[in-house]
């Protein structure tokens, strides 16, 4: 009887797992359709005036702050970068989109900082957790401080991503007798989304509504995928983390990348390791490369989203997704691989942890100032 019950449970578990993966596949399909909808909506709403629409973000620092604040509010860089991919497909210029992507990279590190507050009652434990959380912030800010000026002066990310996107889109465009495979696959969902707003008057309002529907759908899908994958994969993710984080920098980066791809959320991945750092299971030195891996892993969503775009803007959509990946890879090469700069993010994190341990007011000032106050101040100031 016990054996029969065990077999039944195993069968039910297998069926549940398969249903979960089927639902993940359905949600990914909806994500691709939503990204396409944003691009179509921008084209319909702006016509040829997309550049004028985004004139407010021509200042790269304002663009950076918009990306930072949006990601901090939504708590998902995957969502924000997917939206940016759709916006680029709809006419947002690449030079404006690049600072937005960089800002999203900083904004995503808010989650781990908030998770560290769970240790706030224990002095030394909180110090370790806060340092482990803010090393991610410190690295991303340092990367932007180095790469944004270089990008503005020499455009390395724009040029390299353009060359790679040309190769990828050309080689991977699955055209069969003039029919684009991805466009045909997404056509039913795209037509349904377009039909849902077609009752609105004129050309602009259906376009605006399609953008709103697309953004809402991306918010829902990314959150739903995250929940499903955490349910299916977190146990395995924890096993991978425990087995690999302590083995060295390369292993740490690889495990951070892999786990983020598995659970589709860098916020979840860093939130898994911060409590372990707080309790002393992992040191700051071990956590540091792991968080760099999460930066790479989170780029997968935008790359996936870019495959939803067909036609003349497909290459641009792939280009901005590649900018996200290249930014994180260059950041690791310039900061972590370079001995002179490698210690900068941990030093900043330790300084912040010392201040936070001394007074909790520093914690509130840091979170409120970096992720909300400064961005909103700069965005507001640029409109005056």
C-alpha positions as CSV (number, residue, x, y, z in Angstrom):
1,X,0.0,0.0,0.0
2,X,2.8,2.4,0.9
3,X,4.6,1.6,-2.4
4,X,1.4,2.3,-4.3
5,X,0.9,5.6,-2.5
6,X,4.6,6.6,-3.2
7,X,4.2,5.8,-6.9
8,X,1.0,7.8,-7.1
9,X,2.8,10.8,-5.4
10,X,5.7,10.5,-7.8
11,X,3.4,10.4,-10.8
12,X,1.4,13.4,-9.5
13,X,4.7,15.3,-8.9
14,X,5.9,14.5,-12.4
15,X,2.6,15.6,-14.0
16,X,2.7,18.8,-11.9
17,X,6.3,19.5,-13.1
18,X,5.4,19.0,-16.7
19,X,2.3,21.3,-16.4
20,X,4.6,23.9,-14.8
21,X,7.0,23.8,-17.7
22,X,4.1,24.0,-20.2
23,X,2.8,27.1,-18.4
24,X,6.4,28.6,-18.5
25,X,6.5,28.0,-22.3
26,X,3.0,29.7,-22.6
27,X,4.2,32.6,-20.5
28,X,7.3,33.0,-22.6
29,X,5.1,33.1,-25.7
30,X,3.0,35.9,-24.1
31,X,6.2,37.8,-23.1
32,X,7.3,37.8,-26.8
33,X,3.9,38.9,-27.9
34,X,3.9,41.7,-25.3
35,X,7.3,43.0,-26.4
36,X,6.1,43.0,-30.0
37,X,2.9,44.8,-28.9
38,X,5.0,47.6,-27.3
39,X,7.0,48.0,-30.5
40,X,3.8,48.1,-32.7
41,X,2.2,50.5,-30.2
42,X,5.1,53.0,-30.4
43,X,5.1,52.8,-34.2
44,X,1.3,53.5,-34.3
45,X,1.4,56.2,-31.7
46,X,4.4,58.2,-32.8
47,X,4.7,57.5,-36.6
48,X,8.1,59.0,-37.4
49,X,8.2,61.2,-34.3
50,X,9.7,58.7,-31.8
51,X,12.9,60.8,-31.5
52,X,10.9,63.9,-30.5
53,X,8.8,61.8,-28.1
54,X,12.0,60.8,-26.2
55,X,13.7,64.2,-26.3
56,X,13.4,64.4,-22.5
57,X,15.8,61.5,-22.3
58,X,18.5,62.9,-24.6
59,X,20.5,63.8,-21.5
60,X,22.2,60.4,-20.8
61,X,22.2,61.1,-17.0
62,X,18.4,61.6,-17.1
63,X,18.1,58.3,-19.1
64,X,20.2,56.6,-16.5
65,X,18.1,57.8,-13.7
66,X,14.8,56.8,-15.5
67,X,16.2,53.3,-15.9
68,X,17.3,53.2,-12.3
69,X,14.0,54.5,-10.8
70,X,11.8,52.4,-13.0
71,X,13.7,49.2,-12.1
72,X,13.7,50.1,-8.4
73,X,10.0,50.6,-8.5
74,X,9.1,47.5,-10.5
75,X,11.8,45.4,-8.8
76,X,12.8,43.6,-12.1
77,X,15.5,44.5,-14.5
78,X,14.2,41.8,-16.8
79,X,10.8,43.6,-17.1
80,X,12.4,47.0,-17.7
81,X,14.9,45.7,-20.3
82,X,12.2,43.8,-22.1
83,X,10.1,47.1,-22.2
84,X,13.2,48.9,-23.6
85,X,13.6,46.3,-26.3
86,X,10.0,46.9,-27.4
87,X,10.6,50.7,-27.2
88,X,13.7,50.4,-29.5
89,X,11.7,48.3,-31.9
90,X,9.1,51.2,-31.9
91,X,11.6,53.9,-32.6
92,X,13.5,54.8,-29.4
93,X,17.1,55.6,-30.6
94,X,19.9,53.3,-29.4
95,X,22.0,56.2,-27.9
96,X,19.0,57.1,-25.6
97,X,18.3,53.4,-24.8
98,X,21.8,52.6,-23.6
99,X,21.8,54.8,-20.4
100,X,18.3,53.4,-19.7
101,X,19.8,49.9,-19.8
102,X,22.7,50.9,-17.5
103,X,20.2,52.4,-15.0
104,X,18.2,49.2,-14.9
105,X,21.4,47.4,-14.0
106,X,21.8,49.6,-10.9
107,X,18.1,49.5,-9.9
108,X,17.9,45.7,-9.8
109,X,20.3,45.6,-6.8
110,X,17.7,47.2,-4.5
111,X,16.1,43.9,-3.7
112,X,19.2,42.3,-2.1
113,X,19.7,45.5,0.0
114,X,16.1,45.2,1.3
115,X,16.6,41.4,2.0
116,X,19.7,42.3,4.2
117,X,17.4,44.3,6.5
118,X,16.1,40.9,7.8
119,X,19.3,40.7,9.8
120,X,19.1,44.2,11.2
121,X,18.7,43.1,14.8
122,X,22.0,41.3,14.9
123,X,24.9,43.7,14.6
124,X,27.7,41.6,13.1
125,X,25.2,39.5,11.1
126,X,23.7,42.6,9.6
127,X,27.1,44.0,8.8
128,X,27.9,40.9,6.8
129,X,24.5,40.8,5.0
130,X,24.5,44.5,4.2
131,X,28.0,44.3,2.8
132,X,27.1,41.2,0.7
133,X,24.0,43.1,-0.7
134,X,25.6,46.4,-1.4
135,X,28.7,44.9,-3.1
136,X,26.2,44.3,-6.0
137,X,25.1,48.0,-5.9
138,X,28.7,49.2,-5.7
139,X,29.9,47.1,-8.6
140,X,27.0,48.2,-10.9
141,X,27.6,51.9,-9.9
142,X,31.3,51.6,-10.5
143,X,30.7,49.9,-13.9
144,X,28.4,52.8,-15.0
145,X,30.9,55.4,-13.7
146,X,33.5,53.9,-16.0
147,X,31.5,52.7,-19.0
148,X,29.0,55.5,-19.4
149,X,31.7,58.2,-20.1
150,X,33.5,55.8,-22.4
151,X,30.3,55.1,-24.2
152,X,29.5,58.8,-24.6
153,X,33.0,59.5,-25.9
154,X,33.8,56.5,-28.1
155,X,30.6,54.4,-28.4
156,X,32.2,51.0,-27.9
157,X,28.9,49.3,-26.7
158,X,26.9,50.8,-29.6
159,X,29.4,49.8,-32.2
160,X,30.2,46.3,-31.1
161,X,26.5,45.5,-30.4
162,X,25.6,46.8,-33.9
163,X,28.2,44.5,-35.5
164,X,27.1,41.5,-33.5
165,X,23.4,42.1,-34.1
166,X,24.0,42.3,-37.8
167,X,25.6,38.9,-37.7
168,X,23.1,37.3,-35.4
169,X,19.9,38.6,-37.0
170,X,21.2,37.9,-40.5
171,X,22.4,34.3,-39.6
172,X,19.5,33.5,-37.4
173,X,16.6,35.0,-39.4
174,X,14.6,31.9,-40.1
175,X,13.1,33.1,-43.4
176,X,11.3,30.4,-45.4
177,X,10.0,31.7,-48.8
178,X,9.7,35.2,-47.5
179,X,7.8,34.2,-44.3
180,X,9.4,35.1,-41.0
181,X,9.1,32.2,-38.6
182,X,8.8,34.2,-35.4
183,X,6.4,36.7,-36.9
184,X,4.1,33.9,-38.1
185,X,4.4,32.2,-34.7
186,X,3.4,35.3,-32.8
187,X,0.8,36.5,-35.3
188,X,-2.3,35.0,-33.4
189,X,-1.4,36.7,-30.2
190,X,-0.3,40.0,-31.9
191,X,-3.6,40.1,-33.8
192,X,-5.6,39.4,-30.6
193,X,-3.8,42.2,-28.7
194,X,-4.2,44.6,-31.7
195,X,-7.9,43.7,-31.9
196,X,-8.4,44.4,-28.2
197,X,-7.6,48.1,-28.7
198,X,-8.9,48.6,-32.2
199,X,-12.2,50.1,-31.0
200,X,-10.4,53.2,-29.9
201,X,-10.6,56.3,-32.2
202,X,-7.8,57.5,-34.4
203,X,-4.3,56.0,-34.8
204,X,-2.6,57.5,-31.7
205,X,-4.9,56.1,-29.0
206,X,-4.9,52.5,-30.1
207,X,-1.1,52.7,-30.2
208,X,-0.9,54.2,-26.7
209,X,-3.4,51.5,-25.4
210,X,-1.3,48.8,-27.1
211,X,1.8,50.1,-25.3
212,X,0.0,50.0,-21.9
213,X,-1.4,46.5,-22.6
214,X,2.1,45.3,-23.6
215,X,3.8,46.8,-20.5
216,X,1.0,45.3,-18.2
217,X,1.4,41.9,-19.8
218,X,5.2,42.0,-19.4
219,X,4.8,42.9,-15.7
220,X,2.4,40.0,-15.2
221,X,4.4,37.5,-17.3
222,X,7.8,38.2,-15.7
223,X,6.4,38.0,-12.2
224,X,4.5,34.8,-13.1
225,X,7.5,33.1,-14.7
226,X,9.6,34.0,-11.7
227,X,7.1,32.4,-9.3
228,X,6.8,29.3,-11.3
229,X,10.5,28.8,-11.8
230,X,11.2,29.5,-8.2
231,X,8.8,26.7,-7.3
232,X,10.3,24.3,-9.8
233,X,14.0,25.3,-9.6
234,X,14.9,27.0,-6.3
235,X,15.8,23.7,-4.6
236,X,18.1,22.8,-7.4
237,X,19.4,26.4,-7.5
238,X,20.4,26.2,-3.9
239,X,22.2,22.9,-4.5
240,X,24.2,24.5,-7.3
241,X,25.0,27.5,-5.2
242,X,26.2,25.5,-2.2
243,X,28.3,23.3,-4.4
244,X,30.0,26.0,-6.5
245,X,30.2,29.4,-4.7
246,X,33.1,28.5,-2.5
247,X,35.2,27.0,-5.3
248,X,36.7,30.2,-6.7
249,X,35.8,33.3,-8.7
250,X,35.0,31.5,-12.0
251,X,32.8,29.0,-10.4
252,X,31.0,31.8,-8.5
253,X,30.4,33.8,-11.6
254,X,29.2,30.7,-13.5
255,X,26.8,29.6,-10.7
256,X,25.4,33.1,-10.4
257,X,24.8,33.1,-14.2
258,X,23.3,29.7,-14.3
259,X,21.0,30.1,-11.3
260,X,19.7,33.5,-12.6
261,X,18.9,31.9,-16.0
262,X,17.1,29.0,-14.1
263,X,14.9,31.2,-12.0
264,X,14.8,34.2,-14.4
265,X,15.4,36.7,-11.7
266,X,18.7,38.3,-10.6
267,X,16.7,39.7,-7.6
268,X,15.8,36.2,-6.5
269,X,19.4,34.9,-7.0
270,X,21.0,37.6,-4.9
271,X,18.2,37.3,-2.3
272,X,19.1,33.6,-1.9
273,X,22.8,34.3,-1.1
274,X,22.5,37.5,1.1
275,X,21.0,35.5,4.1
276,X,23.8,32.9,3.7
277,X,26.4,35.7,3.8
278,X,24.7,37.2,6.9
279,X,24.9,33.9,8.8
280,X,28.5,33.5,7.8
281,X,28.1,30.5,5.4
282,X,29.8,32.6,2.6
283,X,32.3,35.4,2.8
284,X,32.0,38.7,1.0
285,X,34.9,37.6,-1.2
286,X,32.9,34.5,-2.3
287,X,29.6,36.5,-2.7
288,X,31.2,39.2,-4.9
289,X,31.8,37.1,-8.1
290,X,28.5,35.3,-7.6
291,X,26.6,38.6,-7.9
292,X,28.6,39.4,-11.1
293,X,27.2,36.2,-12.6
294,X,23.6,37.3,-11.8
295,X,24.3,40.4,-13.9
296,X,25.1,38.2,-16.9
297,X,22.2,35.8,-16.3
298,X,19.6,38.5,-16.2
299,X,20.5,39.5,-19.8
300,X,18.8,36.3,-21.1
301,X,15.3,37.8,-20.9
302,X,16.1,40.8,-23.0
303,X,17.8,38.6,-25.6
304,X,14.8,36.3,-25.7
305,X,12.5,39.4,-26.0
306,X,14.5,40.6,-28.9
307,X,13.6,37.5,-30.9
308,X,10.0,38.7,-30.9
309,X,10.8,41.6,-33.2
310,X,10.6,41.0,-36.9
311,X,11.1,43.3,-39.9
312,X,13.4,46.4,-40.2
313,X,13.7,47.0,-36.5
314,X,14.7,43.4,-35.6
315,X,18.4,44.2,-35.7
316,X,18.0,47.3,-33.5
317,X,16.0,45.2,-30.9
318,X,18.7,42.6,-30.8
319,X,21.4,45.3,-30.6
320,X,20.0,46.9,-27.4
321,X,19.6,43.4,-25.9
322,X,23.3,42.8,-26.7
323,X,24.2,46.2,-25.2
324,X,22.9,44.8,-21.8
325,X,25.1,41.7,-22.1
326,X,28.2,43.5,-23.3
327,X,27.9,46.2,-20.6
328,X,28.0,43.5,-17.9
329,X,30.8,41.5,-19.6
330,X,32.9,44.7,-20.0
331,X,32.2,45.6,-16.4
332,X,33.6,42.3,-15.2
333,X,36.6,42.6,-17.5
334,X,37.4,46.2,-16.5
335,X,36.7,46.0,-12.8
336,X,36.9,42.4,-11.5
337,X,39.7,41.1,-13.8
338,X,41.8,44.3,-13.2
339,X,43.6,43.9,-9.8
340,X,43.7,47.7,-9.2
341,X,39.9,48.0,-9.5
342,X,38.8,44.6,-8.1
343,X,38.8,45.8,-4.5
344,X,36.8,49.0,-5.1
345,X,33.2,47.5,-4.8
346,X,34.0,45.4,-1.7
347,X,35.7,48.5,-0.1
348,X,32.6,50.6,-0.8
349,X,30.3,47.8,0.5
350,X,32.3,47.5,3.7
351,X,32.2,51.3,4.3
352,X,28.4,51.3,3.7
353,X,28.0,48.3,6.1
354,X,30.1,50.1,8.8
355,X,27.8,53.2,8.5
356,X,24.7,51.1,8.5
357,X,25.8,49.2,11.6
358,X,26.6,52.4,13.4
359,X,23.2,54.0,12.7
360,X,20.1,52.7,10.9
361,X,19.4,56.2,9.6
362,X,22.2,55.6,7.1
363,X,20.3,52.6,5.8
364,X,17.1,54.7,5.1
365,X,19.1,57.5,3.6
366,X,21.1,55.1,1.4
367,X,18.0,53.2,0.0
368,X,15.8,56.3,-0.3
369,X,18.6,58.5,-1.7
370,X,20.3,56.2,-4.2
371,X,17.3,54.4,-5.6
372,X,14.5,57.1,-5.4
373,X,15.6,60.6,-4.2
374,X,18.5,61.2,-6.5
375,X,16.9,59.8,-9.6
376,X,13.6,61.7,-9.1
377,X,15.6,64.9,-8.3
378,X,17.6,64.7,-11.5
379,X,14.6,63.7,-13.6
380,X,12.5,66.6,-12.2
381,X,15.4,69.0,-12.4
382,X,15.9,68.2,-16.1
383,X,12.3,69.3,-16.9
384,X,12.8,72.8,-15.4
